[in-house]
Amino acid sequence: MHIQCTKAMLDYIKPNISEQDTDNDIYAWHAHLVKRSRKNLLVCMHDLSRFTLVFYGVKKSDLKELYQMMCVAMANSMFDTGFTPEEIHAYLDKQPEALTFSKTKNRTLVARLNKAVEMTDHVLSTDGYYEDVIEQRHASLFLPLLVNLKPS
């Protein structure tokens, strides 16, 4: 799985950067990390579908397990949006088993990611957030409906 990170995310996790061609890659994501109420808010957006995963209260130690966090969040969100267990397993079984990171390269996707962060702020401020878990399933569920879904 390849994650294209904003500067804030890259500065926080300091990964090894590898350049990859992510055009039409079904396992490519964009990620942004911002501070909200003295806690880190991580928003990951799938490049092709604009499917969004939201994590609140993320610590540096949590990001060491980012791959597992994203897999669980993807499965949960896909199930919540109506995917069958077979479809979920088919997607997760074929994905690469390691994360690679790079800088963002597409201004359009960065703009849509910023819109997703803005909508996340709105959802979390109105509906609140779950303090006992990092994954904010209720916010992830509403974001695909709110973010501009036009193809690139």
N, CA, C and O atoms as a GROMACS GRO file, in nm:
protein
  608
    1MET      N    1   0.085  -0.116   0.000
    1MET     CA    2   0.000   0.000   0.000
    1MET      C    3   0.091   0.123   0.000
    1MET      O    4   0.189   0.129   0.075
    2HIS      N    5   0.059   0.220  -0.084
    2HIS     CA    6   0.141   0.340  -0.096
    2HIS      C    7   0.065   0.460  -0.042
    2HIS      O    8  -0.050   0.483  -0.079
    3ILE      N    9   0.129   0.535   0.046
    3ILE     CA   10   0.066   0.651   0.107
    3ILE      C   11   0.144   0.776   0.067
    3ILE      O   12   0.264   0.787   0.092
    4GLN      N   13   0.074   0.869   0.004
    4GLN     CA   14   0.133   0.998  -0.030
    4GLN      C   15   0.097   1.094   0.082
    4GLN      O   16  -0.020   1.121   0.108
    5CYS      N   17   0.199   1.146   0.149
    5CYS     CA   18   0.180   1.224   0.271
    5CYS      C   19   0.200   1.372   0.247
    5CYS      O   20   0.282   1.414   0.165
    6THR      N   21   0.123   1.451   0.320
    6THR     CA   22   0.145   1.595   0.321
    6THR      C   23   0.273   1.623   0.399
    6THR      O   24   0.326   1.534   0.466
    7LYS      N   25   0.320   1.746   0.391
    7LYS     CA   26   0.443   1.782   0.460
    7LYS      C   27   0.430   1.763   0.611
    7LYS      O   28   0.524   1.716   0.676
    8ALA      N   29   0.316   1.797   0.666
    8ALA     CA   30   0.295   1.781   0.810
    8ALA      C   31   0.308   1.634   0.852
    8ALA      O   32   0.367   1.603   0.955
    9MET      N   33   0.252   1.546   0.772
    9MET     CA   34   0.260   1.403   0.801
    9MET      C   35   0.403   1.353   0.787
    9MET      O   36   0.451   1.278   0.872
   10LEU      N   37   0.472   1.393   0.680
   10LEU     CA   38   0.610   1.351   0.660
   10LEU      C   39   0.700   1.399   0.773
   10LEU      O   40   0.786   1.325   0.820
   11ASP      N   41   0.680   1.523   0.817
   11ASP     CA   42   0.762   1.577   0.926
   11ASP      C   43   0.737   1.502   1.057
   11ASP      O   44   0.828   1.489   1.138
   12TYR      N   45   0.616   1.454   1.076
   12TYR     CA   46   0.582   1.384   1.201
   12TYR      C   47   0.635   1.241   1.203
   12TYR      O   48   0.690   1.198   1.304
   13ILE      N   49   0.620   1.168   1.094
   13ILE     CA   50   0.659   1.026   1.098
   13ILE      C   51   0.799   0.999   1.042
   13ILE      O   52   0.858   0.895   1.071
   14LYS      N   53   0.853   1.093   0.962
   14LYS     CA   54   0.988   1.081   0.906
   14LYS      C   55   1.015   0.943   0.843
   14LYS      O   56   1.104   0.871   0.887
   15PRO      N   57   0.938   0.908   0.740
   15PRO     CA   58   0.956   0.776   0.677
   15PRO      C   59   1.064   0.779   0.570
   15PRO      O   60   1.114   0.885   0.532
   16ASN      N   61   1.101   0.662   0.522
   16ASN     CA   62   1.185   0.652   0.404
   16ASN      C   63   1.094   0.677   0.284
   16ASN      O   64   0.990   0.613   0.269
   17ILE      N   65   1.134   0.770   0.200
   17ILE     CA   66   1.049   0.809   0.087
   17ILE      C   67   1.089   0.728  -0.036
   17ILE      O   68   1.206   0.715  -0.069
   18SER      N   69   0.987   0.672  -0.101
   18SER     CA   70   1.010   0.598  -0.225
   18SER      C   71   0.911   0.649  -0.329
   18SER      O   72   0.791   0.659  -0.304
   19GLU      N   73   0.962   0.679  -0.445
   19GLU     CA   74   0.878   0.729  -0.554
   19GLU      C   75   0.813   0.612  -0.627
   19GLU      O   76   0.880   0.514  -0.661
   20GLN      N   77   0.684   0.623  -0.650
   20GLN     CA   78   0.610   0.521  -0.722
   20GLN      C   79   0.509   0.589  -0.812
   20GLN      O   80   0.462   0.699  -0.784
   21ASP      N   81   0.475   0.522  -0.920
   21ASP     CA   82   0.370   0.570  -1.007
   21ASP      C   83   0.238   0.520  -0.950
   21ASP      O   84   0.209   0.400  -0.954
   22THR      N   85   0.158   0.611  -0.898
   22THR     CA   86   0.033   0.570  -0.832
   22THR      C   87  -0.090   0.601  -0.916
   22THR      O   88  -0.203   0.589  -0.868
   23ASP      N   89  -0.070   0.641  -1.040
   23ASP     CA   90  -0.184   0.665  -1.128
   23ASP      C   91  -0.260   0.534  -1.147
   23ASP      O   92  -0.201   0.433  -1.186
   24ASN      N   93  -0.389   0.536  -1.120
   24ASN     CA   94  -0.477   0.419  -1.134
   24ASN      C   95  -0.434   0.302  -1.046
   24ASN      O   96  -0.459   0.186  -1.080
   25ASP      N   97  -0.370   0.331  -0.933
   25ASP     CA   98  -0.330   0.228  -0.837
   25ASP      C   99  -0.441   0.214  -0.733
   25ASP      O  100  -0.474   0.310  -0.662
   26ILE      N  101  -0.498   0.096  -0.725
   26ILE     CA  102  -0.611   0.073  -0.634
   26ILE      C  103  -0.566   0.070  -0.486
   26ILE      O  104  -0.649   0.072  -0.396
   27TYR      N  105  -0.436   0.065  -0.464
   27TYR     CA  106  -0.383   0.063  -0.327
   27TYR      C  107  -0.306   0.190  -0.293
   27TYR      O  108  -0.214   0.186  -0.212
   28ALA      N  109  -0.342   0.302  -0.355
   28ALA     CA  110  -0.278   0.430  -0.329
   28ALA      C  111  -0.369   0.518  -0.244
   28ALA      O  112  -0.490   0.526  -0.267
   29TRP      N  113  -0.310   0.584  -0.145
   29TRP     CA  114  -0.382   0.668  -0.050
   29TRP      C  115  -0.309   0.801  -0.033
   29TRP      O  116  -0.189   0.810  -0.062
   30HIS      N  117  -0.380   0.902   0.013
   30HIS     CA  118  -0.322   1.028   0.056
   30HIS      C  119  -0.350   1.040   0.206
   30HIS      O  120  -0.455   0.995   0.253
   31ALA      N  121  -0.258   1.101   0.281
   31ALA     CA  122  -0.276   1.114   0.425
   31ALA      C  123  -0.234   1.252   0.472
   31ALA      O  124  -0.138   1.310   0.422
   32HIS      N  125  -0.308   1.303   0.569
   32HIS     CA  126  -0.278   1.434   0.628
   32HIS      C  127  -0.295   1.425   0.779
   32HIS      O  128  -0.388   1.360   0.828
   33LEU      N  129  -0.206   1.488   0.851
   33LEU     CA  130  -0.208   1.487   0.997
   33LEU      C  131  -0.217   1.630   1.046
   33LEU      O  132  -0.135   1.714   1.009
   34VAL      N  133  -0.316   1.658   1.130
   34VAL     CA  134  -0.334   1.793   1.186
   34VAL      C  135  -0.362   1.780   1.336
   34VAL      O  136  -0.406   1.675   1.383
   35LYS      N  137  -0.338   1.888   1.409
   35LYS     CA  138  -0.369   1.893   1.551
   35LYS      C  139  -0.508   1.949   1.570
   35LYS      O  140  -0.543   2.052   1.512
   36ARG      N  141  -0.588   1.881   1.649
   36ARG     CA  142  -0.720   1.927   1.687
   36ARG      C  143  -0.737   1.900   1.835
   36ARG      O  144  -0.727   1.786   1.881
   37SER      N  145  -0.763   2.006   1.910
   37SER     CA  146  -0.781   1.994   2.056
   37SER      C  147  -0.662   1.922   2.121
   37SER      O  148  -0.681   1.834   2.204
   38ARG      N  149  -0.543   1.960   2.082
   38ARG     CA  150  -0.417   1.906   2.134
   38ARG      C  151  -0.396   1.759   2.104
   38ARG      O  152  -0.310   1.695   2.165
   39LYS      N  153  -0.473   1.703   2.013
   39LYS     CA  154  -0.456   1.564   1.971
   39LYS      C  155  -0.439   1.560   1.821
   39LYS      O  156  -0.483   1.649   1.749
   40ASN      N  157  -0.373   1.455   1.774
   40ASN     CA  158  -0.350   1.440   1.631
   40ASN      C  159  -0.472   1.378   1.562
   40ASN      O  160  -0.528   1.279   1.608
   41LEU      N  161  -0.510   1.438   1.451
   41LEU     CA  162  -0.617   1.388   1.367
   41LEU      C  163  -0.553   1.344   1.236
   41LEU      O  164  -0.493   1.424   1.165
   42LEU      N  165  -0.567   1.216   1.205
   42LEU     CA  166  -0.513   1.160   1.081
   42LEU      C  167  -0.629   1.126   0.989
   42LEU      O  168  -0.720   1.051   1.025
   43VAL      N  169  -0.625   1.184   0.868
   43VAL     CA  170  -0.726   1.157   0.767
   43VAL      C  171  -0.656   1.094   0.648
   43VAL      O  172  -0.564   1.152   0.591
   44CYS      N  173  -0.700   0.973   0.612
   44CYS     CA  174  -0.646   0.902   0.496
   44CYS      C  175  -0.757   0.892   0.392
   44CYS      O  176  -0.870   0.853   0.423
   45MET      N  177  -0.723   0.927   0.267
   45MET     CA  178  -0.822   0.924   0.160
   45MET      C  179  -0.771   0.839   0.045
   45MET      O  180  -0.659   0.857  -0.003
   46HIS      N  181  -0.854   0.746   0.001
   46HIS     CA  182  -0.820   0.659  -0.112
   46HIS      C  183  -0.818   0.744  -0.239
   46HIS      O  184  -0.910   0.821  -0.263
   47ASP      N  185  -0.713   0.729  -0.318
   47ASP     CA  186  -0.694   0.814  -0.436
   47ASP      C  187  -0.805   0.800  -0.540
   47ASP      O  188  -0.849   0.900  -0.596
   48LEU      N  189  -0.849   0.680  -0.567
   48LEU     CA  190  -0.946   0.659  -0.675
   48LEU      C  191  -1.090   0.678  -0.632
   48LEU      O  192  -1.170   0.738  -0.705
   49SER      N  193  -1.126   0.629  -0.514
   49SER     CA  194  -1.267   0.632  -0.473
   49SER      C  195  -1.300   0.745  -0.377
   49SER      O  196  -1.418   0.771  -0.353
   50ARG      N  197  -1.200   0.812  -0.323
   50ARG     CA  198  -1.217   0.916  -0.220
   50ARG      C  199  -1.273   0.859  -0.090
   50ARG      O  200  -1.324   0.933  -0.006
   51PHE      N  201  -1.265   0.728  -0.074
   51PHE     CA  202  -1.303   0.660   0.049
   51PHE      C  203  -1.212   0.712   0.160
   51PHE      O  204  -1.091   0.720   0.140
   52THR      N  205  -1.266   0.746   0.275
   52THR     CA  206  -1.189   0.814   0.378
   52THR      C  207  -1.187   0.736   0.509
   52THR      O  208  -1.288   0.680   0.550
   53LEU      N  209  -1.070   0.735   0.573
   53LEU     CA  210  -1.053   0.676   0.705
   53LEU      C  211  -1.010   0.786   0.801
   53LEU      O  212  -0.924   0.868   0.767
   54VAL      N  213  -1.069   0.789   0.920
   54VAL     CA  214  -1.042   0.895   1.016
   54VAL      C  215  -0.993   0.833   1.147
   54VAL      O  216  -1.054   0.741   1.201
   55PHE      N  217  -0.881   0.888   1.196
   55PHE     CA  218  -0.824   0.844   1.324
   55PHE      C  219  -0.801   0.968   1.409
   55PHE      O  220  -0.742   1.066   1.362
   56TYR      N  221  -0.846   0.965   1.534
   56TYR     CA  222  -0.831   1.080   1.622
   56TYR      C  223  -0.761   1.037   1.751
   56TYR      O  224  -0.791   0.931   1.806
   57GLY      N  225  -0.669   1.119   1.797
   57GLY     CA  226  -0.593   1.086   1.916
   57GLY      C  227  -0.474   0.998   1.884
   57GLY      O  228  -0.430   0.919   1.967
   58VAL      N  229  -0.421   1.011   1.763
   58VAL     CA  230  -0.311   0.928   1.716
   58VAL      C  231  -0.180   0.973   1.781
   58VAL      O  232  -0.150   1.092   1.785
   59LYS      N  233  -0.105   0.876   1.830
   59LYS     CA  234   0.027   0.901   1.887
   59LYS      C  235   0.132   0.842   1.795
   59LYS      O  236   0.101   0.762   1.707
   60LYS      N  237   0.256   0.883   1.816
   60LYS     CA  238   0.364   0.832   1.731
   60LYS      C  239   0.375   0.681   1.741
   60LYS      O  240   0.404   0.614   1.641
   61SER      N  241   0.352   0.627   1.858
   61SER     CA  242   0.359   0.481   1.875
   61SER      C  243   0.249   0.411   1.796
   61SER      O  244   0.268   0.298   1.751
   62ASP      N  245   0.134   0.476   1.780
   62ASP     CA  246   0.026   0.419   1.700
   62ASP      C  247   0.064   0.411   1.553
   62ASP      O  248   0.025   0.318   1.482
   63LEU      N  249   0.142   0.508   1.506
   63LEU     CA  250   0.178   0.513   1.365
   63LEU      C  251   0.277   0.404   1.327
   63LEU      O  252   0.296   0.377   1.208
   64LYS      N  253   0.339   0.341   1.426
   64LYS     CA  254   0.425   0.226   1.397
   64LYS      C  255   0.341   0.108   1.351
   64LYS      O  256   0.391   0.019   1.282
   65GLU      N  257   0.215   0.108   1.387
   65GLU     CA  258   0.120   0.004   1.347
   65GLU      C  259   0.018   0.058   1.247
   65GLU      O  260  -0.096   0.013   1.244
   66LEU      N  261   0.061   0.154   1.165
   66LEU     CA  262  -0.031   0.219   1.071
   66LEU      C  263  -0.092   0.120   0.971
   66LEU      O  264  -0.210   0.130   0.938
   67TYR      N  265  -0.013   0.027   0.925
   67TYR     CA  266  -0.064  -0.072   0.828
   67TYR      C  267  -0.182  -0.150   0.888
   67TYR      O  268  -0.286  -0.164   0.825
   68GLN      N  269  -0.164  -0.201   1.009
   68GLN     CA  270  -0.270  -0.278   1.074
   68GLN      C  271  -0.391  -0.190   1.105
   68GLN      O  272  -0.506  -0.232   1.089
   69MET      N  273  -0.364  -0.065   1.150
   69MET     CA  274  -0.475   0.027   1.179
   69MET      C  275  -0.559   0.053   1.054
   69MET      O  276  -0.682   0.052   1.059
   70MET      N  277  -0.490   0.075   0.943
   70MET     CA  278  -0.563   0.103   0.818
   70MET      C  279  -0.639  -0.018   0.768
   70MET      O  280  -0.751  -0.005   0.718
   71CYS      N  281  -0.580  -0.137   0.782
   71CYS     CA  282  -0.650  -0.259   0.737
   71CYS      C  283  -0.778  -0.281   0.816
   71CYS      O  284  -0.882  -0.311   0.759
   72VAL      N  285  -0.770  -0.266   0.947
   72VAL     CA  286  -0.889  -0.284   1.031
   72VAL      C  287  -0.992  -0.176   1.001
   72VAL      O  288  -1.111  -0.205   0.989
   73ALA      N  289  -0.947  -0.051   0.987
   73ALA     CA  290  -1.039   0.059   0.958
   73ALA      C  291  -1.104   0.041   0.820
   73ALA      O  292  -1.223   0.068   0.803
   74MET      N  293  -1.026  -0.005   0.723
   74MET     CA  294  -1.083  -0.030   0.589
   74MET      C  295  -1.190  -0.138   0.596
   74MET      O  296  -1.298  -0.122   0.540
   75ALA      N  297  -1.160  -0.246   0.664
   75ALA     CA  298  -1.258  -0.355   0.674
   75ALA      C  299  -1.385  -0.306   0.743
   75ALA      O  300  -1.496  -0.334   0.698
   76ASN      N  301  -1.369  -0.233   0.853
   76ASN     CA  302  -1.485  -0.181   0.926
   76ASN      C  303  -1.567  -0.085   0.840
   76ASN      O  304  -1.690  -0.096   0.834
   77SER      N  305  -1.500   0.008   0.776
   77SER     CA  306  -1.570   0.107   0.694
   77SER      C  307  -1.636   0.044   0.573
   77SER      O  308  -1.748   0.080   0.536
   78MET      N  309  -1.567  -0.050   0.510
   78MET     CA  310  -1.626  -0.117   0.395
   78MET      C  311  -1.750  -0.196   0.436
   78MET      O  312  -1.851  -0.197   0.366
   79PHE      N  313  -1.742  -0.262   0.551
   79PHE     CA  314  -1.857  -0.337   0.601
   79PHE      C  315  -1.973  -0.242   0.633
   79PHE      O  316  -2.088  -0.270   0.600
   80ASP      N  317  -1.940  -0.127   0.697
   80ASP     CA  318  -2.044  -0.029   0.732
   80ASP      C  319  -2.112   0.030   0.609
   80ASP      O  320  -2.230   0.068   0.616
   81THR      N  321  -2.040   0.040   0.498
   81THR     CA  322  -2.099   0.100   0.377
   81THR      C  323  -2.168  -0.001   0.288
   81THR      O  324  -2.224   0.036   0.184
   82GLY      N  325  -2.166  -0.130   0.326
   82GLY     CA  326  -2.244  -0.228   0.252
   82GLY      C  327  -2.167  -0.328   0.169
   82GLY      O  328  -2.228  -0.405   0.095
   83PHE      N  329  -2.035  -0.329   0.178
   83PHE     CA  330  -1.958  -0.431   0.107
   83PHE      C  331  -1.982  -0.566   0.174
   83PHE      O  332  -2.002  -0.573   0.295
   84THR      N  333  -1.978  -0.672   0.095
   84THR     CA  334  -1.992  -0.806   0.151
   84THR      C  335  -1.858  -0.850   0.210
   84THR      O  336  -1.754  -0.798   0.170
   85PRO      N  337  -1.859  -0.944   0.304
   85PRO     CA  338  -1.732  -0.993   0.359
   85PRO      C  339  -1.639  -1.050   0.251
   85PRO      O  340  -1.517  -1.038   0.263
   86GLU      N  341  -1.695  -1.110   0.148
   86GLU     CA  342  -1.613  -1.165   0.040
   86GLU      C  343  -1.541  -1.053  -0.036
   86GLU      O  344  -1.424  -1.066  -0.070
   87GLU      N  345  -1.612  -0.943  -0.062
   87GLU     CA  346  -1.551  -0.829  -0.132
   87GLU      C  347  -1.442  -0.766  -0.047
   87GLU      O  348  -1.337  -0.726  -0.099
   88ILE      N  349  -1.466  -0.757   0.082
   88ILE     CA  350  -1.367  -0.699   0.173
   88ILE      C  351  -1.241  -0.785   0.175
   88ILE      O  352  -1.130  -0.733   0.164
   89HIS      N  353  -1.258  -0.916   0.189
   89HIS     CA  354  -1.142  -1.006   0.191
   89HIS      C  355  -1.068  -1.004   0.058
   89HIS      O  356  -0.945  -1.011   0.056
   90ALA      N  357  -1.140  -0.996  -0.052
   90ALA     CA  358  -1.076  -0.992  -0.184
   90ALA      C  359  -0.986  -0.869  -0.196
   90ALA      O  360  -0.875  -0.879  -0.250
   91TYR      N  361  -1.031  -0.755  -0.148
   91TYR     CA  362  -0.951  -0.632  -0.154
   91TYR      C  363  -0.831  -0.642  -0.060
   91TYR      O  364  -0.718  -0.614  -0.100
   92LEU      N  365  -0.856  -0.682   0.064
   92LEU     CA  366  -0.748  -0.684   0.163
   92LEU      C  367  -0.644  -0.793   0.134
   92LEU      O  368  -0.526  -0.774   0.164
   93ASP      N  369  -0.687  -0.906   0.078
   93ASP     CA  370  -0.592  -1.014   0.050
   93ASP      C  371  -0.495  -0.981  -0.061
   93ASP      O  372  -0.383  -1.034  -0.063
   94LYS      N  373  -0.534  -0.896  -0.154
   94LYS     CA  374  -0.449  -0.863  -0.269
   94LYS      C  375  -0.360  -0.742  -0.247
   94LYS      O  376  -0.274  -0.712  -0.330
   95GLN      N  377  -0.381  -0.670  -0.137
   95GLN     CA  378  -0.303  -0.548  -0.117
   95GLN      C  379  -0.159  -0.580  -0.078
   95GLN      O  380  -0.133  -0.685  -0.018
   96PRO      N  381  -0.065  -0.490  -0.111
   96PRO     CA  382   0.074  -0.511  -0.071
   96PRO      C  383   0.085  -0.521   0.081
   96PRO      O  384   0.007  -0.461   0.155
   97GLU      N  385   0.183  -0.597   0.127
   97GLU     CA  386   0.194  -0.624   0.270
   97GLU      C  387   0.278  -0.524   0.347
   97GLU      O  388   0.301  -0.541   0.467
   98ALA      N  389   0.324  -0.421   0.280
   98ALA     CA  390   0.404  -0.319   0.349
   98ALA      C  391   0.360  -0.182   0.300
   98ALA      O  392   0.303  -0.166   0.192
   99LEU      N  393   0.390  -0.082   0.382
   99LEU     CA  394   0.359   0.055   0.345
   99LEU      C  395   0.480   0.120   0.281
   99LEU      O  396   0.593   0.099   0.325
  100THR      N  397   0.456   0.197   0.179
  100THR     CA  398   0.559   0.283   0.122
  100THR      C  399   0.505   0.426   0.127
  100THR      O  400   0.384   0.447   0.122
  101PHE      N  401   0.595   0.521   0.137
  101PHE     CA  402   0.556   0.660   0.155
  101PHE      C  403   0.622   0.748   0.050
  101PHE      O  404   0.732   0.720   0.004
  102SER      N  405   0.553   0.855   0.012
  102SER     CA  406   0.611   0.957  -0.074
  102SER      C  407   0.541   1.089  -0.046
  102SER      O  408   0.445   1.096   0.031
  103LYS      N  409   0.590   1.194  -0.112
  103LYS     CA  410   0.527   1.325  -0.103
  103LYS      C  411   0.405   1.326  -0.193
  103LYS      O  412   0.394   1.247  -0.287
  104THR      N  413   0.314   1.416  -0.164
  104THR     CA  414   0.198   1.432  -0.252
  104THR      C  415   0.244   1.489  -0.385
  104THR      O  416   0.340   1.566  -0.390
  105LYS      N  417   0.175   1.452  -0.492
  105LYS     CA  418   0.216   1.500  -0.624
  105LYS      C  419   0.103   1.560  -0.704
  105LYS      O  420   0.126   1.619  -0.810
  106ASN      N  421  -0.018   1.547  -0.658
  106ASN     CA  422  -0.133   1.590  -0.735
  106ASN      C  423  -0.210   1.695  -0.656
  106ASN      O  424  -0.267   1.665  -0.551
  107ARG      N  425  -0.212   1.818  -0.705
  107ARG     CA  426  -0.277   1.927  -0.633
  107ARG      C  427  -0.427   1.904  -0.618
  107ARG      O  428  -0.486   1.945  -0.518
  108THR      N  429  -0.487   1.840  -0.716
  108THR     CA  430  -0.631   1.814  -0.709
  108THR      C  431  -0.662   1.721  -0.592
  108THR      O  432  -0.756   1.745  -0.517
  109LEU      N  433  -0.583   1.614  -0.577
  109LEU     CA  434  -0.607   1.520  -0.467
  109LEU      C  435  -0.577   1.584  -0.332
  109LEU      O  436  -0.645   1.555  -0.233
  110VAL      N  437  -0.477   1.671  -0.327
  110VAL     CA  438  -0.447   1.742  -0.201
  110VAL      C  439  -0.564   1.834  -0.166
  110VAL      O  440  -0.600   1.844  -0.048
  111ALA      N  441  -0.621   1.900  -0.263
  111ALA     CA  442  -0.737   1.986  -0.237
  111ALA      C  443  -0.855   1.904  -0.185
  111ALA      O  444  -0.924   1.946  -0.092
  112ARG      N  445  -0.876   1.788  -0.244
  112ARG     CA  446  -0.986   1.701  -0.197
  112ARG      C  447  -0.956   1.645  -0.059
  112ARG      O  448  -1.047   1.627   0.022
  113LEU      N  449  -0.829   1.617  -0.031
  113LEU     CA  450  -0.790   1.572   0.102
  113LEU      C  451  -0.815   1.683   0.204
  113LEU      O  452  -0.866   1.656   0.313
  114ASN      N  453  -0.781   1.806   0.170
  114ASN     CA  454  -0.808   1.919   0.260
  114ASN      C  455  -0.957   1.936   0.284
  114ASN      O  456  -1.000   1.969   0.395
  115LYS      N  457  -1.037   1.913   0.181
  115LYS     CA  458  -1.183   1.919   0.197
  115LYS      C  459  -1.231   1.808   0.291
  115LYS      O  460  -1.320   1.830   0.373
  116ALA      N  461  -1.171   1.689   0.279
  116ALA     CA  462  -1.207   1.579   0.369
  116ALA      C  463  -1.171   1.613   0.514
  116ALA      O  464  -1.246   1.580   0.605
  117VAL      N  465  -1.057   1.679   0.534
  117VAL     CA  466  -1.017   1.720   0.670
  117VAL      C  467  -1.116   1.823   0.724
  117VAL      O  468  -1.154   1.817   0.841
  118GLU      N  469  -1.156   1.916   0.640
  118GLU     CA  470  -1.254   2.017   0.680
  118GLU      C  471  -1.386   1.952   0.720
  118GLU      O  472  -1.446   1.988   0.821
  119MET      N  473  -1.432   1.856   0.640
  119MET     CA  474  -1.557   1.788   0.671
  119MET      C  475  -1.542   1.700   0.796
  119MET      O  476  -1.637   1.686   0.874
  120THR      N  477  -1.425   1.643   0.816
  120THR     CA  478  -1.400   1.565   0.937
  120THR      C  479  -1.413   1.653   1.060
  120THR      O  480  -1.475   1.614   1.159
  121ASP      N  481  -1.355   1.773   1.052
  121ASP     CA  482  -1.369   1.869   1.162
  121ASP      C  483  -1.515   1.896   1.193
  121ASP      O  484  -1.556   1.900   1.309
  122HIS      N  485  -1.593   1.913   1.088
  122HIS     CA  486  -1.736   1.942   1.106
  122HIS      C  487  -1.808   1.823   1.170
  122HIS      O  488  -1.884   1.840   1.265
  123VAL      N  489  -1.785   1.703   1.118
  123VAL     CA  490  -1.852   1.585   1.172
  123VAL      C  491  -1.812   1.561   1.317
  123VAL      O  492  -1.898   1.532   1.401
  124LEU      N  493  -1.683   1.573   1.347
  124LEU     CA  494  -1.638   1.548   1.485
  124LEU      C  495  -1.685   1.658   1.580
  124LEU      O  496  -1.706   1.630   1.698
  125SER      N  497  -1.702   1.780   1.531
  125SER     CA  498  -1.750   1.886   1.620
  125SER      C  499  -1.900   1.874   1.646
  125SER      O  500  -1.946   1.910   1.754
  126THR      N  501  -1.976   1.823   1.550
  126THR     CA  502  -2.120   1.808   1.572
  126THR      C  503  -2.154   1.675   1.639
  126THR      O  504  -2.234   1.673   1.733
  127ASP      N  505  -2.096   1.567   1.592
  127ASP     CA  506  -2.130   1.435   1.646
  127ASP      C  507  -2.038   1.391   1.760
  127ASP      O  508  -2.068   1.293   1.828
  128GLY      N  509  -1.930   1.462   1.781
  128GLY     CA  510  -1.834   1.422   1.884
  128GLY      C  511  -1.742   1.314   1.832
  128GLY      O  512  -1.748   1.276   1.715
  129TYR      N  513  -1.658   1.266   1.919
  129TYR     CA  514  -1.564   1.160   1.883
  129TYR      C  515  -1.561   1.056   1.993
  129TYR      O  516  -1.596   1.084   2.108
  130TYR      N  517  -1.519   0.936   1.956
  130TYR     CA  518  -1.510   0.828   2.053
  130TYR      C  519  -1.373   0.833   2.119
  130TYR      O  520  -1.271   0.815   2.052
  131GLU      N  521  -1.370   0.857   2.248
  131GLU     CA  522  -1.244   0.871   2.320
  131GLU      C  523  -1.176   0.738   2.347
  131GLU      O  524  -1.055   0.732   2.367
  132ASP      N  525  -1.254   0.629   2.348
  132ASP     CA  526  -1.197   0.500   2.384
  132ASP      C  527  -1.129   0.429   2.267
  132ASP      O  528  -1.060   0.329   2.289
  133VAL      N  529  -1.146   0.477   2.144
  133VAL     CA  530  -1.082   0.417   2.026
  133VAL      C  531  -1.023   0.527   1.938
  133VAL      O  532  -1.068   0.641   1.941
  134ILE      N  533  -0.922   0.490   1.862
  134ILE     CA  534  -0.858   0.585   1.770
  134ILE      C  535  -0.942   0.599   1.643
  134ILE      O  536  -0.960   0.709   1.592
  135GLU      N  537  -0.992   0.488   1.593
  135GLU     CA  538  -1.069   0.489   1.469
  135GLU      C  539  -1.205   0.555   1.492
  135GLU      O  540  -1.278   0.518   1.584
  136GLN      N  541  -1.237   0.652   1.408
  136GLN     CA  542  -1.364   0.723   1.419
  136GLN      C  543  -1.455   0.679   1.305
  136GLN      O  544  -1.468   0.746   1.203
  137ARG      N  545  -1.518   0.563   1.325
  137ARG     CA  546  -1.598   0.501   1.218
  137ARG      C  547  -1.714   0.588   1.174
  137ARG      O  548  -1.747   0.591   1.055
  138HIS      N  549  -1.776   0.660   1.266
  138HIS     CA  550  -1.891   0.743   1.230
  138HIS      C  551  -1.849   0.857   1.136
  138HIS      O  552  -1.926   0.895   1.048
  139ALA      N  553  -1.730   0.911   1.154
  139ALA     CA  554  -1.682   1.018   1.066
  139ALA      C  555  -1.643   0.960   0.930
  139ALA      O  556  -1.670   1.021   0.826
  140SER      N  557  -1.581   0.844   0.930
  140SER     CA  558  -1.541   0.780   0.804
  140SER      C  559  -1.663   0.747   0.719
  140SER      O  560  -1.656   0.751   0.596
  141LEU      N  561  -1.772   0.714   0.784
  141LEU     CA  562  -1.893   0.674   0.713
  141LEU      C  563  -1.956   0.790   0.636
  141LEU      O  564  -2.007   0.770   0.526
  142PHE      N  565  -1.952   0.910   0.694
  142PHE     CA  566  -2.018   1.024   0.630
  142PHE      C  567  -1.933   1.096   0.528
  142PHE      O  568  -1.987   1.163   0.439
  143LEU      N  569  -1.803   1.086   0.536
  143LEU     CA  570  -1.716   1.165   0.449
  143LEU      C  571  -1.729   1.133   0.301
  143LEU      O  572  -1.730   1.227   0.221
  144PRO      N  573  -1.739   1.008   0.259
  144PRO     CA  574  -1.753   0.985   0.115
  144PRO      C  575  -1.877   1.053   0.057
  144PRO      O  576  -1.881   1.086  -0.061
  145LEU      N  577  -1.978   1.074   0.140
  145LEU     CA  578  -2.100   1.139   0.094
  145LEU      C  579  -2.081   1.290   0.081
  145LEU      O  580  -2.150   1.355   0.002
  146LEU      N  581  -1.988   1.346   0.159
  146LEU     CA  582  -1.973   1.490   0.164
  146LEU      C  583  -1.863   1.544   0.074
  146LEU      O  584  -1.871   1.658   0.028
  147VAL      N  585  -1.760   1.464   0.048
  147VAL     CA  586  -1.646   1.508  -0.033
  147VAL      C  587  -1.683   1.501  -0.181
  147VAL      O  588  -1.760   1.415  -0.223
  148ASN      N  589  -1.628   1.592  -0.257
  148ASN     CA  590  -1.652   1.595  -0.402
  148ASN      C  591  -1.607   1.463  -0.463
  148ASN      O  592  -1.490   1.428  -0.454
  149LEU      N  593  -1.698   1.389  -0.524
  149LEU     CA  594  -1.667   1.257  -0.577
  149LEU      C  595  -1.642   1.256  -0.727
  149LEU      O  596  -1.644   1.150  -0.788
  150LYS      N  597  -1.619   1.371  -0.788
  150LYS     CA  598  -1.592   1.375  -0.931
  150LYS      C  599  -1.457   1.308  -0.958
  150LYS      O  600  -1.363   1.326  -0.881
  151PRO      N  601  -1.448   1.231  -1.066
  151PRO     CA  602  -1.319   1.169  -1.099
  151PRO      C  603  -1.216   1.273  -1.138
  151PRO      O  604  -1.250   1.383  -1.182
  152SER      N  605  -1.089   1.238  -1.122
  152SER     CA  606  -0.980   1.331  -1.153
  152SER      C  607  -0.976   1.364  -1.300
  152SER      O  608  -0.890   1.440  -1.343
   0.00000   0.00000   0.00000
